[in-house]
């Protein structure tokens, strides 16, 4: 079992948001919460520079089209994905989607979890950025609980910084990925 990554810190910034500039209405913002899985990416889609460390030649995980105003995820590795809000995580686990590579050959467990954050599938800031730390990986059978803490910066009339605490749950047997409020 892999416990690599405990103690690692991550900064997630607005400038690296795959959906930046693609949503200009509440309806577009709402529709961007579901990321469709595609077996092949149509012409006009391009990989994201900020996620290059997760991509392989001819095998990107996430691609974006400015013209279509859409982001797609690879159906080879993922089911359709429902983006989740880490600034206000649900009390009980909210399913995000499914990772299909149960042998973890494409990405390790920890790489997968960090990809979800860097790709902003788990949204962890409201306006500017989030600083996160992987505090612990708790295991119970096939269920892996990646426990994060940190803070995010947002603005109303002035600058604010709020605490973050959430868990990303990975069921190694099924590939199911979920987000939940962090307990403890």
Helices and strands as residue ranges (DSSP letters): E 9-13, G 14-16, H 26-31, E 34-35, E 37-38, E 46-47, G 49-54, E 62-65, E 70-74, E 81-82, E 84-85, G 86-88, E 94-98, H 109-118, E 122-123, E 129-140, E 143-155, E 159-171, E 176-181
